[in-house]
Amino acid sequence: MKKSFYLGLFLMIMCVSGGCGEDNSSKEFGNLSDSGADSVPLTSSSSTWPSDAGLSGHETEQSEDKYPGKDIRIMIPESPNTLVFENDKAVIDYSNSGEGYFTAKYSGSSPKVKLRLETPGGLTYTYDLFKEEFDTFPLTDGDGNYTVNVYENIKGNDYISCLFGSFEVKLKDEFGPALFPNQFVSFDEKSASVQKSNELSSSCTGELEIVSVIYDYVTKNIKYDYELASSPPTGYLPEPDKTLSTGKGICLDYASLMAAMLRCHMIPTRLEVGYANDAYHAWISVYTAEKGWINGIIEFDGNSWSLVDPTFGANMDSSKLKKFIGDGSNYTVSKIF
């Protein structure tokens, strides 16, 4: 009997014609209108398994089993205020940039605040920044110089900068951005998604099996929310625990939930946003010790690995699906979280 493991995934079951809702990341930014990140085809790469020595955030541990993936080991972001840009309105804490993230918070009076991140590769990310609480933002473009601007809304779609900072990043461990929680993959040791992941993996014997059982659970128990997809709110953020409790979501919710459920096992997982031809999607890519980075969708039939996309699987037969996927060039990544 053949075995199938789906690693990575386009986690939206029925987005064939319309995509996963519109790409609304540029709405209401005014002069901050998001220029968009350059898109690149999906590729595979190899690396080495993440080292505990390379990551020094607050770590929680709930298991004594020792093989990679089994342990619930959550890397909790911190804001130690060691290296910061700050004023009376905002703080940018880059003390842990070497671990693959920075944190920021706003304490001014503007009701709408944006944070814009420019990466070494020239990519632009624009986030909402919320008041009084530190939020975490990943540094997914590797080593180099990053710039951060915090903007306050002054009227309509017009914003003005209230804090700017630029800093060099040298990652201690390349997997850091794919392991820590952040604004788009939110979880901690008390999260229901983490507890469910622990429950599902209790009898697993390795990382591939963990990925498989979590994938099966998410795709079988989370229904696609057509109403939300038809008109997602501007600045929509996924909430893994909410997706788990309501049992529904759009592609970003599917991807965020599964990313949280895998990251808490120290399985590096990237939440990626981009296009399958003209359809806007969110999916994940996963790192395994056996295969390195597995980008997009991978099916293992017991003998070989081949690309498979369950997003389109419900509306395409196997031959058409494999022809569409081909070498992965139909898929492009715009943003990584």
PEBEL-V47224 format. One record per residue. RES is the residue in one letter. PHI is phi in radians with two decimals (none if undefined). NEAR is the number of other C-alpha atoms within 12 Angstrom. Layout:
res,phi,near
RES,PHI,NEAR
RES,PHI,NEAR
This chain:
res,phi,near
M,none,6
K,-1.36,10
K,-1.84,15
S,-2.22,25
F,-2.06,30
Y,-1.75,36
L,-2.04,47
G,1.29,46
L,3.09,47
F,-1.56,49
L,-1.69,48
M,-2.27,43
I,-1.30,38
M,-2.30,30
C,-2.09,34
V,-1.18,27
S,-1.62,19
G,-1.92,24
G,1.31,33
C,-1.62,41
G,1.32,35
E,-1.36,31
D,-1.43,31
N,-1.82,24
S,-1.16,33
S,-1.72,27
K,-1.17,24
E,1.12,25
F,-1.58,32
G,0.97,24
N,-1.16,23
L,-1.70,32
S,-0.85,22
D,-1.17,26
S,-1.28,22
G,1.46,24
A,-1.55,27
D,-1.06,22
S,-1.74,25
V,-2.32,22
P,-1.08,23
L,-1.20,32
T,-2.40,21
S,-1.85,23
S,-2.57,17
S,-1.95,17
S,-2.79,19
T,-2.03,17
W,-1.09,27
P,-1.00,29
S,-1.70,20
D,-1.00,22
A,-1.18,14
G,-1.45,22
L,-2.17,32
S,-2.22,27
G,-1.18,30
H,-1.08,21
E,-1.91,25
T,-1.95,23
E,-2.43,23
Q,-2.22,22
S,-2.55,20
E,-1.82,14
D,-1.18,19
K,-1.86,17
Y,-1.31,20
P,-0.98,32
G,1.78,39
K,-1.27,34
D,-1.14,35
I,-1.49,40
R,-2.37,39
I,-1.78,40
M,-1.54,37
I,-1.65,33
P,-1.09,39
E,-2.28,30
S,-2.23,27
P,-1.35,20
N,1.14,19
T,-1.47,17
L,-2.17,22
V,-2.49,26
F,-1.98,28
E,-2.73,26
N,-2.62,19
D,-1.34,15
K,-1.96,26
A,-2.67,37
V,-2.36,38
I,-2.02,44
D,-1.85,34
Y,-1.90,39
S,-0.99,28
N,-1.91,40
S,-1.08,44
G,-1.15,33
E,-1.63,42
G,1.79,42
Y,-2.75,48
F,-2.36,47
T,-2.15,42
A,-2.70,49
K,-2.61,37
Y,-2.14,34
S,-2.30,26
G,-1.45,25
S,-1.91,18
S,-1.23,24
P,-1.32,20
K,-2.26,29
V,-2.34,40
K,-2.07,43
L,-2.05,42
R,-1.97,40
L,-1.97,42
E,-1.89,32
T,-1.75,30
P,-1.03,24
G,-1.51,22
G,1.50,21
L,-1.48,28
T,-2.15,32
Y,-2.09,39
T,-2.10,37
Y,-2.04,40
D,-1.40,36
L,-2.04,38
F,-1.76,30
K,-1.40,22
E,1.33,19
E,-2.00,18
F,-1.16,26
D,-2.07,33
T,-1.92,37
F,-2.28,43
P,-1.39,44
L,-1.88,48
T,-1.62,42
D,-1.82,36
G,1.34,30
D,-1.27,24
G,2.35,22
N,-1.63,24
Y,-2.02,35
T,-2.11,30
V,-2.24,39
N,-2.19,37
V,-1.85,41
Y,-2.08,37
E,-1.72,35
N,-1.34,27
I,-1.89,20
K,-3.00,16
G,0.87,16
N,-1.83,20
D,-1.71,19
Y,-2.23,26
I,-2.30,25
S,-1.22,23
C,-2.05,30
L,-2.81,31
F,-2.32,27
G,-2.66,29
S,-2.38,26
F,-2.61,30
E,-1.54,26
V,-2.09,29
K,-2.23,26
L,-1.17,26
K,-1.26,24
D,-2.58,32
E,-1.08,36
F,-1.50,39
G,-0.88,45
P,-1.07,46
A,-1.72,45
L,-2.12,50
F,-1.33,53
P,-1.12,50
N,-2.66,41
Q,-1.05,35
F,-1.65,38
V,-2.27,44
S,-1.74,42
F,-2.89,37
D,-2.58,31
E,-1.14,28
K,-1.67,20
S,-1.13,27
A,-1.08,24
S,-1.14,38
V,-1.20,38
Q,-1.12,28
K,-1.15,30
S,-1.08,43
N,-1.09,33
E,-1.10,23
L,-1.17,27
S,-1.62,33
S,-1.01,25
S,-1.88,16
C,-1.28,24
T,-2.01,20
G,3.10,24
E,-1.14,34
L,-1.10,35
E,-1.21,28
I,-1.07,40
V,-1.01,45
S,-1.11,32
V,-1.24,32
I,-1.24,40
Y,-1.00,38
D,-1.04,25
Y,-1.13,26
V,-1.10,41
T,-1.25,33
K,-1.57,18
N,-1.97,21
I,-1.86,31
K,-1.69,27
Y,-1.32,31
D,-1.66,26
Y,-1.14,21
E,-1.12,15
L,-1.16,22
A,-1.11,30
S,-1.22,19
S,-2.73,19
P,-1.17,25
P,-1.15,20
T,-1.02,19
G,1.26,25
Y,-1.04,26
L,-2.07,30
P,-1.28,34
E,-2.24,33
P,-0.92,42
D,-1.16,31
K,-1.16,22
T,-1.06,34
L,-1.13,33
S,-1.33,20
T,-1.47,17
G,1.26,24
K,-2.66,32
G,3.05,41
I,-1.73,45
C,-1.00,49
L,-1.11,46
D,-1.21,48
Y,-1.00,51
A,-1.14,49
S,-1.14,48
L,-1.06,51
M,-1.20,54
A,-1.07,52
A,-1.10,55
M,-1.23,53
L,-1.64,55
R,-1.07,51
C,-1.22,47
H,-1.77,53
M,1.05,44
I,-1.71,47
P,-1.00,47
T,-2.45,46
R,-1.75,46
L,-1.55,48
E,-2.08,43
V,-2.17,42
G,-3.12,37
Y,-2.30,34
A,-1.87,37
N,0.97,21
D,-1.73,19
A,-1.53,27
Y,-1.46,35
H,-2.44,44
A,-2.26,47
W,-2.66,48
I,-2.23,50
S,-2.14,42
V,-2.18,48
Y,-1.75,40
T,-2.19,35
A,-1.06,23
E,-1.30,19
K,-1.98,24
G,1.26,24
W,-1.24,31
I,-1.91,39
N,-1.79,40
G,1.42,47
I,-2.07,39
I,-2.22,36
E,-2.00,28
F,-1.89,22
D,-1.69,16
G,1.78,12
N,-2.19,12
S,-2.53,14
W,-1.90,19
S,-2.53,27
L,-1.24,38
V,-2.45,37
D,-2.14,43
P,-1.21,33
T,-1.00,36
F,-1.66,31
G,-1.05,26
A,-1.24,17
N,-2.16,17
M,-2.34,20
D,-1.35,15
S,-1.03,19
S,-1.19,15
K,-1.16,16
L,-1.10,25
K,-1.18,23
K,-1.18,19
F,-1.13,22
I,-1.20,31
G,0.87,22
D,-1.62,22
G,1.62,29
S,-1.24,22
N,-1.28,26
Y,-1.87,34
T,-2.24,31
V,-1.72,34
S,-1.80,32
K,-2.40,37
I,-2.24,40
F,-2.19,44
